[in-house]
Amino acid sequence: MKVLRTPAQMGDAREQARHDRITVGLVPTMGYLHEGHNSLLKAAREQCDRVVMSLFVNPTQFRPGEDLSIYPRDEQRDLAIARAAGVDLIYAPDVDDVYPPGFATEVAVTGLTEVLCGSPGSRGPSHFTGVTTIVAKLLNTVDPDYAYFGQKDAQQATVIQRMAEDLDFRTRIVVLPTVRERDGLAMSSRNAYLTDEARERAAAIWKALLETESVYATSGLEAGLEAGRQELDRAGITPEYFEARYPGTLDPAEADSDEAILVAVAADVDGTRLIDNILIEPEKGKVNAT
């Protein structure tokens, strides 16, 4: 496994892959890897000849006052996990190499980034501008055949898919199911912030989503959403949002819809912001855990 530190080094590696006519898979990460990342790396390893993992805490997707300075970092641990997962190349550039002096370009997706995590009461659209700008740079630099993302960040995955389609990136965006702890809590690097008590309470987020699905099946969407919110309330959690949207467009879901519905939640648990979602497919009468 090689560690590449500059865009030029990564570009040279991609030219070699083109010369060798091999497929390249990219798993973008901000490090502090967990089993969710491992599932993406495994999928890339099974599908591609060469696996590239980026390791970069992207400052432009953090708002002022967010946890950029304390975001969990442990490069040596991440490198060991990546090596065990069969990663071929690590792309771990410095901030100044990604955003050199005079950098003045943003990639913004409109229409999908003003709701949920992009709403004014949440992180705002600028968060996603930071995400799409760095992902666009990674897709340009690495030029992978496939790029892998987790469904836990459902809105982010939707935005990236739209960007890749609109800008004619040749990379296929692959979105894989969320990996969960035994109690259902979605795996996240930010889970490291949780105290034991907060960690126990955070399990109510997944319980709330399951409760929404269960009640929706018998009593409809509004009753399902209310049941989910009550589950959070019993755990002492006030959601930043708890909403039903259509996947793909992120338009508000209608109560009598016969389409798949994405129920998404963001909540602060003792100072740690967590997100999760569940995809309900009414016609099949079952749910896809995401």
Buried (B, 14 or more C-beta within 10 A) or exposed (E): BEEBEBBEBBBEBBEEBEEEEEBBBBBBBBBBBBEBBBBBBBBBBEBBBBBBBBBBBBBBBBEEEBBBEEBBEEEEEBBEBBEEBEBBBBBBBEEEBBBEEEEEEEBBBEEBBEBBBBBEEBBBBBBBBBBBBBBBBBBBBBBBBBBBBBBBBBBBBBBBBBBBEEEEBEBBBBBBBBBBBEEBBBBBBBBEBBEEEBBBBBBBBBBBBBBBBBBBBEEEBEBBBBBBBEBBEEBEBEBBBBBBBBBEEBEEBEEEBEEBBBBBBBBEBBEBBBBBBBBBBBEEEEBBBB
